[in-house]
Amino acid sequence: MMISDRNQSTAVIFILLGFSDYPEFQILLFLVFLAIYVITVIGNLGMIAIIIKNPKLHTPMYVFLKHLSFVDFCYSTAVTPKLLENLIAEDRTMSIPTCITQFFFTATCALTDTFMLAVMAYDRFVAVCNPLLYMVIMSQKRCALLMAAAYSWGILFSLLFTYTLLILSFCGTNTINNFVCEYSGILSASCSDKHFSELILFIVANFNMLGTLVVIFTSYVFIFVTVMKIHSVRARHKAFSTCASHLTAVGIFYGTVLFLYCIPNTKSSWFTIKMGSVFYTVIIPMLNPLIYSLRNNDVKETLRKLTDKK
């Protein structure tokens, strides 16, 4: 990190404002977010355990779901514990290395999530449009390569984002009007030229968003065309049902992201941005295992068997 002379002579810290504007709700919010985090941990780790436990679920679709659950667990763990701490602690300060480290992990998880959702859309495309060649196309080797690409995608672009923050200079005490160290908040606290960092954010964020959306949209266009050619209503319904959970997850994830993109950066919009960030970083990692378990007969069957054994 490029530290200015002023930075060397004074301690440079960040203060996460979080929900400090609502002191009367701090305990209530703590209990709500604690409950959400517990459900998230149990849901995602439980999903991973169920998929590992049942050999019937050792298929490409569930391999991707297992990794999605792992990323969601990491995502929530990178954000929620610090959020809980700030709700009950008077000291909400964070050092620059700690703040940027949190950003790196949250960005890695968010970017990996988007790539995995695109990979899962491609998997559904192959399953519906080329069912006879599904296990050949989605071989163990290809699945491993796609998962490696997803993690590499997330880590590579997160490192790029982190580098653009490390080259900035920061002066004195800086406030971030959020509960998490997110890119725009850290960027706005810098006292040096931010043009390069803003340009990288614009290019990479839009490339990531548009690239993955194109893959998802194209996959489902082909899926829709293929399914509509099926004459049997029952078979058509079965084909669509295999995509329902993924479509729900995609709709919630990208709907929230696009909602946050459309909010103008004004003081009056910070509360809306903050609530959107809560949904994006805290609620969605909890919802994904619920969506896939409630709408998936194989997962429900495994849960029922495990419950009966106990």
Backbone bond lengths (Angstrom), bond angles and torsions (degrees), N, CA, C in turn:
res aa  C-N    CA-C-N  psi(-1)  N-CA   C-N-CA  omega(-1)  CA-C   N-CA-C  phi
1 M - - - 1.464 - - 1.516 109.18 -
2 M 1.296 117.45 135.59 1.454 121.67 177.01 1.524 108.83 -81.12
3 I 1.310 116.19 109.89 1.447 121.08 -178.53 1.520 109.68 -102.69
4 S 1.292 115.71 125.09 1.454 120.25 179.55 1.523 110.29 -73.72
5 D 1.360 116.19 164.88 1.462 120.43 178.68 1.514 111.11 -58.08
6 R 1.321 115.62 -36.96 1.448 119.36 178.91 1.526 110.90 -65.28
7 N 1.329 116.24 -36.53 1.458 120.28 178.64 1.520 111.25 -63.88
8 Q 1.335 116.81 -35.21 1.446 120.92 -177.13 1.518 111.61 -70.69
9 S 1.298 117.81 -29.35 1.454 121.04 -176.26 1.520 112.84 -90.01
10 T 1.320 117.68 -17.69 1.461 120.68 179.08 1.517 109.53 -129.79
11 A 1.328 115.56 146.70 1.456 120.13 178.71 1.526 109.64 -68.39
12 V 1.328 115.72 131.64 1.458 120.98 -179.90 1.524 107.75 -105.32
13 I 1.312 116.62 119.16 1.463 121.34 -177.91 1.523 110.24 -135.50
14 F 1.325 114.60 160.16 1.459 121.78 172.42 1.521 108.60 -111.82
15 I 1.313 115.96 146.51 1.454 121.82 174.05 1.520 107.86 -120.56
16 L 1.335 115.90 117.26 1.464 120.54 177.69 1.524 108.45 -84.98
17 L 1.313 117.16 111.77 1.459 120.57 -177.78 1.529 111.75 -68.97
18 G 1.342 116.86 -33.59 1.450 120.12 177.68 1.519 112.42 54.80
19 F 1.336 115.71 -125.31 1.468 121.78 179.84 1.528 110.71 -111.05
20 S 1.333 116.13 33.07 1.468 120.81 -177.96 1.525 112.57 -66.62
21 D 1.336 117.87 -16.98 1.469 120.81 177.15 1.530 111.95 -70.71
22 Y 1.343 116.65 -10.85 1.464 120.74 -177.26 1.525 109.83 -126.97
23 P 1.342 117.07 67.30 1.474 120.45 -176.01 1.519 113.54 -60.91
24 E 1.334 116.85 -29.39 1.467 119.70 -177.89 1.533 112.72 -71.13
25 F 1.348 117.04 -15.25 1.459 120.67 -179.20 1.526 113.29 -106.69
26 Q 1.333 117.69 6.27 1.461 121.05 -174.04 1.535 112.27 -59.36
27 I 1.322 117.61 -47.63 1.467 120.87 -178.20 1.529 110.81 -66.23
28 L 1.332 116.00 -42.37 1.460 120.14 179.14 1.527 110.77 -62.16
29 L 1.336 116.15 -45.44 1.465 120.47 178.78 1.525 111.03 -63.17
30 F 1.336 116.22 -38.72 1.474 120.37 178.28 1.527 110.23 -59.12
31 L 1.326 116.84 -46.77 1.462 120.87 -178.34 1.535 111.43 -66.45
32 V 1.338 115.99 -39.90 1.472 120.11 179.40 1.524 110.65 -63.88
33 F 1.350 116.52 -49.29 1.465 119.94 -178.35 1.524 111.87 -68.71
34 L 1.330 117.04 -32.16 1.463 119.93 176.26 1.523 110.04 -64.47
35 A 1.336 116.46 -43.97 1.461 120.55 178.46 1.532 111.06 -62.36
36 I 1.335 116.10 -42.66 1.470 120.27 178.63 1.523 110.73 -61.99
37 Y 1.337 116.23 -42.40 1.467 119.92 -178.70 1.530 111.13 -65.33
38 V 1.332 116.79 -41.53 1.465 120.48 178.54 1.532 110.24 -61.61
39 I 1.338 116.45 -44.42 1.472 120.80 178.31 1.528 110.40 -63.17
40 T 1.339 116.26 -39.70 1.469 120.88 179.64 1.517 111.27 -62.82
41 V 1.324 116.46 -46.94 1.470 120.90 -178.99 1.526 110.43 -63.85
42 I 1.338 116.67 -48.69 1.463 120.59 -179.40 1.529 110.83 -63.74
43 G 1.348 115.88 -43.14 1.460 120.31 -177.90 1.519 113.17 -63.82
44 N 1.324 116.62 -48.72 1.465 119.89 -176.45 1.526 112.79 -74.06
45 L 1.339 117.34 -44.01 1.467 119.03 177.26 1.527 110.54 -67.73
46 G 1.345 116.08 -34.27 1.461 119.83 176.32 1.522 111.41 -64.60
47 M 1.344 116.85 -41.37 1.457 121.04 177.99 1.528 110.73 -61.65
48 I 1.322 116.12 -43.09 1.472 120.53 178.44 1.523 110.31 -61.51
49 A 1.340 116.43 -45.14 1.466 121.14 -179.14 1.525 111.48 -63.28
50 I 1.334 117.08 -41.78 1.468 121.60 -179.85 1.522 110.58 -62.72
51 I 1.316 117.11 -43.81 1.470 121.24 -178.58 1.528 110.47 -66.91
52 I 1.321 117.11 -39.57 1.469 120.27 178.20 1.526 110.83 -68.31
53 K 1.338 116.07 -37.92 1.465 121.71 -174.42 1.522 112.73 -70.30
54 N 1.327 117.68 -38.04 1.460 121.88 -173.70 1.531 111.36 -97.85
55 P 1.341 118.94 111.38 1.477 121.08 178.72 1.521 113.25 -58.67
56 K 1.352 116.14 -25.83 1.464 120.40 179.86 1.529 111.19 -64.63
57 L 1.328 116.46 -23.12 1.464 121.12 -177.80 1.528 112.60 -95.11
58 H 1.316 117.50 9.34 1.463 120.59 179.38 1.531 110.19 -86.00
59 T 1.311 115.39 55.78 1.461 122.85 178.24 1.529 108.57 -116.92
60 P 1.343 118.06 162.83 1.465 119.58 -177.02 1.524 114.48 -52.18
61 M 1.344 117.21 -42.73 1.460 119.99 -177.69 1.524 111.36 -58.60
62 Y 1.335 116.91 -42.08 1.453 120.81 -177.89 1.524 112.28 -80.09
63 V 1.328 116.43 -25.63 1.472 119.46 172.68 1.527 109.41 -62.14
64 F 1.330 115.79 -45.66 1.471 119.70 178.15 1.524 110.81 -65.30
65 L 1.328 116.46 -40.15 1.470 120.32 179.56 1.529 110.88 -63.76
66 K 1.312 116.58 -37.78 1.465 121.02 177.97 1.523 110.78 -61.33
67 H 1.318 116.33 -44.17 1.464 120.11 179.15 1.532 111.47 -69.95
68 L 1.337 116.96 -35.76 1.464 120.17 176.31 1.526 110.26 -61.82
69 S 1.327 117.16 -41.11 1.461 121.63 178.09 1.522 110.80 -64.66
70 F 1.318 116.76 -39.48 1.466 120.30 178.32 1.525 111.36 -63.70
71 V 1.337 116.35 -44.30 1.463 120.65 179.42 1.527 110.92 -65.13
72 D 1.333 116.85 -40.80 1.467 120.62 177.95 1.525 111.52 -63.00
73 F 1.334 115.95 -39.72 1.470 119.92 176.74 1.532 110.55 -61.83
74 C 1.328 116.53 -45.76 1.474 120.97 179.27 1.528 110.83 -64.24
75 Y 1.325 115.87 -39.81 1.462 121.47 -179.29 1.534 110.68 -60.54
76 S 1.325 115.44 -50.24 1.457 120.24 -179.86 1.526 111.29 -64.14
77 T 1.326 116.81 -39.10 1.465 121.05 -178.63 1.525 111.76 -68.89
78 A 1.315 117.40 -27.68 1.468 120.42 178.29 1.526 112.10 -74.53
79 V 1.341 116.83 -20.50 1.470 120.95 -174.24 1.523 113.26 -111.02
80 T 1.326 116.91 -51.85 1.474 120.88 -166.94 1.526 114.99 -65.29
81 P 1.341 121.00 -44.25 1.477 118.78 179.51 1.523 113.44 -56.06
82 K 1.335 117.69 -41.14 1.468 120.33 177.99 1.522 110.39 -68.56
83 L 1.323 117.48 -36.58 1.462 121.40 175.99 1.523 110.27 -61.54
84 L 1.311 117.60 -44.31 1.459 121.85 178.86 1.525 111.39 -63.81
85 E 1.325 115.57 -41.59 1.480 119.97 178.59 1.523 111.02 -61.35
86 N 1.316 117.02 -44.22 1.469 120.91 -177.77 1.525 113.02 -68.57
87 L 1.328 116.76 -22.27 1.464 119.82 179.43 1.531 112.54 -74.88
88 I 1.334 116.92 -23.35 1.468 119.29 -178.30 1.530 113.17 -116.36
89 A 1.325 117.68 -10.47 1.466 120.90 -178.81 1.527 110.33 -99.69
90 E 1.312 115.81 143.37 1.470 119.98 176.83 1.523 111.07 -77.09
91 D 1.321 116.55 -31.79 1.465 121.24 -179.52 1.527 109.26 -87.77
92 R 1.337 116.66 108.97 1.460 121.30 -178.50 1.530 111.48 -107.92
93 T 1.305 116.58 22.14 1.464 120.18 -176.85 1.528 111.30 -81.80
94 M 1.323 114.76 151.65 1.464 122.28 174.96 1.519 108.19 -139.27
95 S 1.314 116.83 142.28 1.457 120.26 174.97 1.525 109.14 -74.72
96 I 1.328 116.28 161.81 1.469 120.24 179.23 1.529 111.79 -59.49
97 P 1.365 119.25 -48.42 1.476 118.25 179.92 1.528 113.04 -59.08
98 T 1.338 117.03 -40.31 1.470 120.34 179.91 1.520 110.92 -65.14
99 C 1.322 116.37 -43.61 1.460 121.16 -178.66 1.527 111.09 -64.41
100 I 1.321 116.45 -45.37 1.463 119.82 -178.66 1.527 110.78 -70.64
101 T 1.331 117.43 -31.95 1.469 120.61 175.50 1.520 110.36 -64.36
102 Q 1.332 117.00 -43.30 1.463 119.97 176.89 1.526 110.28 -61.38
103 F 1.323 116.21 -42.98 1.465 119.58 178.43 1.526 111.02 -59.75
104 F 1.331 116.99 -43.15 1.467 120.51 -178.45 1.524 111.17 -58.64
105 F 1.336 116.98 -46.31 1.457 120.06 -178.04 1.531 111.92 -69.05
106 T 1.335 117.12 -40.85 1.470 118.87 179.11 1.527 111.08 -67.18
107 A 1.330 116.69 -39.83 1.468 119.96 178.54 1.523 111.01 -65.64
108 T 1.337 116.71 -40.95 1.468 120.24 178.23 1.521 110.80 -59.60
109 C 1.332 116.79 -45.58 1.464 120.87 -179.21 1.531 111.29 -65.99
110 A 1.339 117.37 -43.01 1.462 120.92 -178.80 1.528 111.16 -63.92
111 L 1.321 116.89 -45.48 1.463 120.84 -179.44 1.527 111.39 -67.71
112 T 1.337 116.39 -40.09 1.465 120.01 177.76 1.519 110.37 -64.36
113 D 1.325 116.58 -38.50 1.472 121.47 176.84 1.526 111.50 -56.84
114 T 1.332 116.36 -46.82 1.467 119.68 -177.87 1.526 111.18 -63.18
115 F 1.337 116.26 -40.98 1.465 119.74 -179.93 1.520 110.29 -67.33
116 M 1.336 116.67 -40.10 1.469 119.97 -179.84 1.527 111.73 -65.24
117 L 1.315 117.25 -38.43 1.466 120.13 177.29 1.528 110.48 -63.71
118 A 1.343 116.62 -36.22 1.463 120.27 176.20 1.528 110.86 -67.72
119 V 1.333 116.90 -41.86 1.465 121.42 178.10 1.520 110.70 -62.64
120 M 1.339 116.58 -40.73 1.465 120.66 179.79 1.532 111.18 -66.98
121 A 1.332 116.95 -32.12 1.470 120.30 175.29 1.525 110.00 -66.80
122 Y 1.325 116.63 -41.88 1.475 120.81 176.88 1.530 110.28 -62.63
123 D 1.330 116.38 -40.24 1.467 120.92 178.09 1.524 110.89 -60.51
124 R 1.330 117.94 -43.34 1.467 121.51 178.49 1.531 110.65 -66.49
125 F 1.332 116.74 -35.84 1.468 120.88 176.93 1.522 110.95 -60.81
126 V 1.327 116.70 -46.13 1.468 120.35 179.63 1.517 110.42 -65.61
127 A 1.340 117.23 -42.02 1.465 121.24 -177.43 1.521 111.89 -63.66
128 V 1.323 117.95 -38.75 1.466 121.70 -176.51 1.532 111.37 -85.92
129 C 1.321 116.67 -42.28 1.471 120.31 -173.39 1.530 113.41 -88.17
130 N 1.338 117.53 -24.41 1.466 120.74 178.72 1.531 110.27 -135.56
131 P 1.328 117.53 60.77 1.474 119.98 -173.24 1.525 114.02 -62.25
132 L 1.340 117.53 -34.14 1.465 120.38 -178.15 1.525 112.18 -71.05
133 L 1.326 116.45 -26.56 1.470 120.34 -179.13 1.528 112.14 -104.62
134 Y 1.342 115.88 8.74 1.473 120.12 -173.39 1.530 112.84 -55.52
135 M 1.334 117.46 -52.09 1.462 120.63 -176.80 1.523 112.31 -70.49
136 V 1.327 116.29 -21.21 1.471 119.48 176.69 1.527 109.87 -78.00
137 I 1.341 115.35 -47.89 1.472 119.80 -179.36 1.517 110.64 -67.16
138 M 1.342 116.50 -47.08 1.468 120.75 -178.66 1.525 109.53 -94.12
139 S 1.312 115.66 59.10 1.467 121.20 179.02 1.526 110.35 -70.79
140 Q 1.317 116.04 166.74 1.466 120.56 178.66 1.528 110.94 -58.20
141 K 1.321 116.36 -39.20 1.457 120.24 -179.61 1.525 111.10 -64.61
142 R 1.343 116.55 -44.49 1.473 119.56 179.84 1.531 110.79 -66.65
143 C 1.312 117.06 -40.22 1.471 119.91 177.73 1.528 110.74 -60.67
144 A 1.332 116.06 -42.59 1.462 120.17 179.04 1.525 111.13 -63.78
145 L 1.333 116.05 -40.32 1.467 120.24 178.79 1.531 110.90 -65.88
146 L 1.331 117.09 -40.80 1.467 120.70 179.30 1.528 110.95 -65.47
147 M 1.327 117.08 -40.10 1.469 120.16 177.93 1.526 110.91 -67.60
148 A 1.334 116.27 -39.88 1.470 120.02 177.19 1.524 109.99 -63.24
149 A 1.340 116.04 -39.20 1.465 119.98 178.34 1.524 110.96 -65.49
150 A 1.333 117.17 -38.66 1.471 121.04 -179.97 1.522 111.06 -62.84
151 Y 1.334 116.10 -48.65 1.471 119.39 179.59 1.527 111.45 -66.71
152 S 1.324 116.11 -38.84 1.476 119.67 179.15 1.528 110.37 -65.10
153 W 1.331 115.87 -40.86 1.470 122.02 177.16 1.521 110.01 -56.20
154 G 1.323 116.18 -50.52 1.460 120.82 -178.61 1.513 112.88 -63.90
155 I 1.325 116.69 -45.79 1.467 120.66 -177.44 1.526 111.16 -68.60
156 L 1.331 117.06 -43.42 1.465 121.17 -177.32 1.521 111.92 -60.30
157 F 1.332 116.64 -51.14 1.463 119.59 -177.89 1.525 111.65 -72.50
158 S 1.326 117.80 -29.08 1.462 119.96 174.87 1.524 110.71 -66.84
159 L 1.320 116.38 -39.35 1.461 120.03 176.27 1.523 110.88 -63.57
160 L 1.339 116.03 -38.84 1.464 119.92 177.60 1.530 110.71 -63.51
161 F 1.328 116.82 -46.98 1.469 120.89 176.87 1.526 111.15 -59.68
162 T 1.325 115.65 -44.39 1.466 120.35 -178.21 1.521 110.69 -63.75
163 Y 1.331 116.43 -40.03 1.465 119.81 178.15 1.522 111.35 -60.49
164 T 1.338 116.31 -41.39 1.472 119.37 -179.33 1.533 111.69 -67.25
165 L 1.333 117.77 -19.47 1.461 120.84 174.70 1.523 110.95 -86.89
166 L 1.329 116.62 -35.47 1.457 120.77 -177.78 1.525 112.97 -68.32
167 I 1.331 117.47 -24.26 1.468 119.69 -179.69 1.528 111.90 -83.69
168 L 1.332 116.95 -4.41 1.460 120.94 179.71 1.526 110.97 -85.31
169 S 1.318 115.36 161.44 1.459 121.60 174.46 1.520 109.19 -108.61
170 F 1.338 115.49 144.68 1.459 121.39 179.56 1.521 109.01 -128.09
171 C 1.326 116.17 144.28 1.459 121.23 -173.99 1.528 110.69 -125.67
172 G 1.315 115.91 124.05 1.454 121.28 171.03 1.521 113.98 63.52
173 T 1.327 116.08 -143.88 1.469 123.03 -177.78 1.527 110.27 -93.92
174 N 1.316 116.43 129.89 1.461 121.71 -176.84 1.521 109.71 -125.89
175 T 1.304 116.78 138.16 1.464 121.07 179.06 1.522 110.67 -104.37
176 I 1.331 115.43 139.86 1.466 122.64 174.19 1.520 107.02 -116.99
177 N 1.313 115.97 115.75 1.459 120.72 -175.83 1.527 111.05 -80.11
178 N 1.334 114.22 60.64 1.456 120.94 178.84 1.518 108.00 -160.18
179 F 1.322 116.95 178.36 1.459 121.34 -179.93 1.527 111.52 -102.45
180 V 1.333 116.74 -0.18 1.455 121.94 -177.87 1.526 108.50 -138.59
181 C 1.320 115.67 150.56 1.469 120.12 178.01 1.525 108.62 -79.41
182 E 1.311 116.14 89.90 1.460 120.00 179.55 1.532 109.78 -100.79
183 Y 1.329 115.39 162.88 1.466 122.00 -167.60 1.521 112.96 -57.57
184 S 1.333 116.73 -51.19 1.463 119.78 -175.76 1.523 111.48 -64.67
185 G 1.345 116.94 -33.50 1.461 120.31 178.88 1.524 111.59 -66.77
186 I 1.335 116.48 -44.80 1.462 120.69 177.90 1.519 109.96 -65.62
187 L 1.322 116.02 -41.19 1.462 121.49 -178.74 1.526 111.44 -61.82
188 S 1.324 116.56 -43.21 1.465 120.40 -178.16 1.527 111.95 -67.19
189 A 1.341 117.06 -21.23 1.469 120.60 -179.71 1.524 112.77 -83.57
190 S 1.319 117.56 -10.40 1.461 120.48 -177.41 1.533 111.61 -72.40
191 C 1.331 115.65 146.56 1.459 120.22 177.81 1.530 111.13 -109.11
192 S 1.350 116.51 22.74 1.464 120.86 177.27 1.526 109.06 -123.37
193 D 1.327 115.59 178.53 1.465 120.75 -178.38 1.528 110.22 -64.84
194 K 1.335 116.55 126.69 1.466 121.27 -174.67 1.527 112.84 -109.87
195 H 1.319 117.61 9.32 1.470 120.64 -173.63 1.529 111.63 -60.22
196 F 1.336 117.29 -46.83 1.469 120.87 -177.90 1.527 110.80 -62.79
197 S 1.334 117.28 -44.38 1.467 121.64 -179.35 1.525 111.06 -64.10
198 E 1.327 117.14 -41.18 1.461 120.96 178.91 1.519 111.11 -65.35
199 L 1.334 116.27 -37.77 1.469 120.98 178.92 1.526 110.79 -65.34
200 I 1.330 116.65 -43.93 1.464 121.00 178.57 1.523 110.42 -62.61
201 L 1.340 116.50 -43.57 1.463 120.51 178.50 1.525 110.68 -58.54
202 F 1.329 117.14 -46.61 1.453 121.78 -178.06 1.524 111.23 -62.33
203 I 1.331 116.75 -46.37 1.469 121.07 -176.12 1.524 110.90 -68.21
204 V 1.338 116.56 -52.35 1.472 120.55 -174.32 1.521 111.75 -68.37
205 A 1.337 116.94 -44.13 1.472 120.00 -178.30 1.522 110.78 -61.96
206 N 1.326 116.89 -43.76 1.465 119.78 -179.76 1.524 112.05 -71.68
207 F 1.327 116.91 -37.08 1.467 120.31 176.56 1.522 110.58 -62.82
208 N 1.324 116.28 -44.77 1.463 120.80 179.45 1.525 110.92 -63.58
209 M 1.328 115.68 -47.10 1.466 120.02 -177.81 1.527 111.39 -64.26
210 L 1.331 116.50 -51.17 1.460 120.43 -176.86 1.528 111.55 -67.91
211 G 1.339 116.79 -40.61 1.464 120.54 -178.83 1.517 112.35 -60.64
212 T 1.330 116.50 -48.74 1.470 119.72 -178.81 1.530 111.34 -70.83
213 L 1.328 116.88 -36.27 1.466 119.43 178.06 1.527 111.75 -64.62
214 V 1.323 116.94 -37.87 1.470 120.68 178.21 1.528 109.96 -62.09
215 V 1.339 116.78 -44.06 1.468 120.70 179.28 1.529 110.24 -62.17
216 I 1.329 116.34 -45.87 1.467 120.72 -178.68 1.531 110.71 -65.49
217 F 1.330 116.57 -47.90 1.471 120.68 -178.11 1.522 110.96 -63.00
218 T 1.329 117.25 -45.28 1.467 121.07 -179.67 1.522 110.93 -62.60
219 S 1.332 116.66 -43.23 1.467 120.82 179.75 1.520 110.58 -59.12
220 Y 1.328 117.01 -43.94 1.462 119.46 -176.71 1.525 113.02 -77.56
221 V 1.303 117.81 -23.11 1.472 119.55 172.50 1.529 109.17 -64.70
222 F 1.339 116.73 -47.16 1.462 120.77 178.29 1.525 111.50 -64.93
223 I 1.340 116.30 -38.52 1.466 120.23 177.89 1.531 110.35 -62.14
224 F 1.331 115.95 -45.79 1.465 120.32 -179.01 1.528 111.26 -61.91
225 V 1.331 116.09 -45.26 1.469 120.08 -179.83 1.525 110.79 -61.91
226 T 1.335 116.13 -43.43 1.469 120.69 -179.13 1.526 111.51 -65.06
227 V 1.324 116.63 -44.79 1.468 120.86 -177.60 1.524 111.15 -66.44
228 M 1.320 117.76 -37.57 1.461 120.70 -179.25 1.529 111.98 -68.02
229 K 1.326 116.94 -16.44 1.464 120.10 176.76 1.525 111.77 -82.79
230 I 1.320 116.54 -12.48 1.470 120.59 179.25 1.536 109.05 -76.13
231 H 1.323 116.80 128.78 1.467 120.60 -175.98 1.524 112.14 -79.96
232 S 1.317 116.57 -34.57 1.459 120.60 -178.32 1.534 110.94 -73.10
233 V 1.323 116.08 123.50 1.469 120.35 179.32 1.522 110.40 -64.55
234 R 1.322 116.91 -39.21 1.469 121.37 179.78 1.523 111.06 -63.67
235 A 1.329 116.35 -44.67 1.471 120.68 179.46 1.523 110.46 -66.06
236 R 1.330 115.76 -37.45 1.467 120.18 178.30 1.531 110.81 -64.03
237 H 1.325 115.14 -44.24 1.464 119.89 178.71 1.530 111.11 -63.05
238 K 1.331 116.67 -40.76 1.471 120.76 179.22 1.518 110.94 -63.47
239 A 1.336 116.91 -40.71 1.465 120.98 179.65 1.530 110.93 -64.64
240 F 1.330 116.22 -43.68 1.467 119.61 178.81 1.532 111.44 -66.74
241 S 1.346 116.54 -35.53 1.466 119.69 -177.13 1.528 112.13 -65.53
242 T 1.348 117.03 -27.54 1.467 119.16 178.45 1.521 111.86 -69.34
243 C 1.330 116.42 -17.62 1.466 121.13 -178.97 1.528 112.80 -102.96
244 A 1.333 117.09 -8.91 1.464 120.92 -170.87 1.524 112.88 -60.66
245 S 1.339 116.74 -46.03 1.468 120.21 -177.91 1.525 111.17 -63.52
246 H 1.325 115.26 -44.19 1.464 119.04 -179.75 1.517 111.52 -65.42
247 L 1.323 117.09 -42.08 1.468 120.56 178.40 1.529 111.30 -61.94
248 T 1.327 116.68 -38.73 1.465 120.63 178.01 1.524 110.48 -64.10
249 A 1.335 116.45 -45.89 1.464 120.88 179.60 1.525 111.20 -62.46
250 V 1.340 116.14 -42.87 1.474 120.72 178.94 1.522 110.69 -63.52
251 G 1.335 116.74 -44.61 1.468 120.90 -179.15 1.516 111.79 -60.12
252 I 1.336 117.58 -43.66 1.465 121.17 -179.50 1.519 110.69 -68.48
253 F 1.328 116.45 -45.82 1.469 121.18 -176.29 1.524 111.42 -63.90
254 Y 1.330 116.21 -56.60 1.466 119.61 -176.66 1.524 112.04 -72.98
255 G 1.322 117.04 -29.64 1.462 119.37 176.23 1.517 111.34 -61.88
256 T 1.348 116.19 -42.47 1.467 120.38 178.58 1.522 111.16 -67.27
257 V 1.338 116.39 -42.91 1.470 120.02 -179.92 1.520 111.02 -62.27
258 L 1.324 117.06 -46.96 1.465 120.51 -179.98 1.520 111.09 -64.88
259 F 1.330 116.50 -34.50 1.465 120.59 176.48 1.527 110.36 -61.70
260 L 1.341 116.52 -44.50 1.465 120.25 179.52 1.530 111.56 -66.97
261 Y 1.339 116.46 -34.28 1.465 120.47 178.71 1.521 111.51 -65.26
262 C 1.332 116.37 -32.15 1.464 120.74 -173.95 1.521 113.52 -84.65
263 I 1.344 117.81 -9.25 1.458 120.19 -178.39 1.529 109.61 -78.96
264 P 1.320 119.52 125.32 1.472 120.93 178.01 1.524 110.68 -66.34
265 N 1.310 116.67 146.08 1.460 122.26 -177.11 1.528 110.45 -83.06
266 T 1.327 116.24 78.42 1.463 121.68 178.63 1.516 109.14 -125.92
267 K 1.320 116.21 164.73 1.461 120.08 -178.93 1.525 111.50 -61.65
268 S 1.319 116.74 -38.96 1.462 120.55 -178.09 1.522 112.62 -69.32
269 S 1.345 116.71 -15.28 1.461 119.68 -176.86 1.527 112.25 -94.01
270 W 1.325 118.57 -4.96 1.457 120.50 -173.48 1.518 112.63 -63.26
271 F 1.339 117.61 -36.63 1.459 119.29 179.25 1.529 110.63 -64.52
272 T 1.333 116.34 -42.56 1.465 120.69 178.78 1.522 110.76 -64.04
273 I 1.332 116.12 -42.13 1.463 120.94 177.81 1.522 110.40 -61.46
274 K 1.338 115.50 -42.17 1.457 120.73 -178.97 1.529 110.72 -63.52
275 M 1.318 116.80 -43.68 1.466 120.22 179.47 1.526 110.80 -67.75
276 G 1.335 116.08 -36.91 1.462 119.34 175.49 1.513 111.35 -63.57
277 S 1.340 116.17 -39.18 1.457 121.19 178.07 1.519 111.17 -64.92
278 V 1.327 117.05 -36.92 1.469 121.39 176.46 1.528 109.56 -59.84
279 F 1.327 115.61 -46.56 1.462 120.08 -179.30 1.524 110.52 -64.25
280 Y 1.316 116.31 -41.17 1.459 122.59 -174.48 1.525 111.95 -70.96
281 T 1.352 117.01 -41.73 1.462 120.28 -173.03 1.525 114.24 -99.79
282 V 1.328 117.85 -21.54 1.466 120.92 -174.36 1.526 111.99 -114.03
283 I 1.339 117.42 -46.82 1.467 120.92 -173.92 1.529 112.35 -76.65
284 I 1.340 117.11 -46.55 1.468 120.17 -176.15 1.533 112.78 -59.17
285 P 1.356 119.73 -44.08 1.473 118.17 176.47 1.524 113.38 -59.76
286 M 1.334 117.69 -25.13 1.460 120.72 175.46 1.531 111.08 -78.69
287 L 1.343 116.78 -36.84 1.458 121.00 -174.21 1.532 113.40 -72.44
288 N 1.340 117.48 -36.53 1.467 120.26 -173.28 1.534 113.44 -54.80
289 P 1.355 120.17 -51.06 1.474 118.22 178.82 1.523 112.54 -64.27
290 L 1.346 117.07 -31.96 1.465 119.68 177.51 1.522 110.69 -66.65
291 I 1.335 116.43 -43.07 1.468 121.18 179.90 1.528 110.78 -60.29
292 Y 1.335 115.95 -47.25 1.460 119.42 -175.83 1.523 112.63 -74.74
293 S 1.325 118.09 -30.43 1.464 119.74 -179.63 1.525 111.60 -78.26
294 L 1.332 116.75 -38.77 1.460 120.14 -177.48 1.527 112.25 -72.25
295 R 1.333 117.27 -29.23 1.468 120.23 -175.39 1.531 112.33 -104.17
296 N 1.349 117.08 8.57 1.454 119.45 -175.39 1.529 110.23 -121.14
297 N 1.312 116.72 116.62 1.460 121.26 -176.65 1.523 112.40 -67.09
298 D 1.347 116.97 -35.56 1.468 119.82 -179.27 1.529 111.02 -65.12
299 V 1.326 115.98 -42.69 1.464 120.13 179.09 1.525 110.09 -66.65
300 K 1.337 116.98 -42.92 1.474 120.70 179.99 1.533 110.60 -63.75
301 E 1.330 116.78 -37.25 1.458 120.53 178.73 1.524 111.14 -65.09
302 T 1.336 116.60 -41.97 1.461 120.70 178.40 1.526 111.06 -64.44
303 L 1.336 115.85 -42.55 1.461 120.00 177.49 1.531 110.97 -60.73
304 R 1.314 116.55 -40.51 1.465 121.46 -179.08 1.522 110.32 -65.13
305 K 1.326 117.23 -41.48 1.465 121.30 179.39 1.525 111.09 -65.34
306 L 1.328 116.06 -42.80 1.473 120.09 179.16 1.520 110.84 -63.69
307 T 1.339 116.11 -38.78 1.466 121.08 179.65 1.521 110.63 -67.42
308 D 1.358 116.86 -40.59 1.455 121.24 -179.76 1.527 111.67 -64.84
309 K 1.327 116.95 -36.57 1.464 121.33 179.29 1.527 110.70 -63.76
310 K 1.355 115.22 -37.03 1.459 119.08 -179.72 1.531 110.94 -73.10
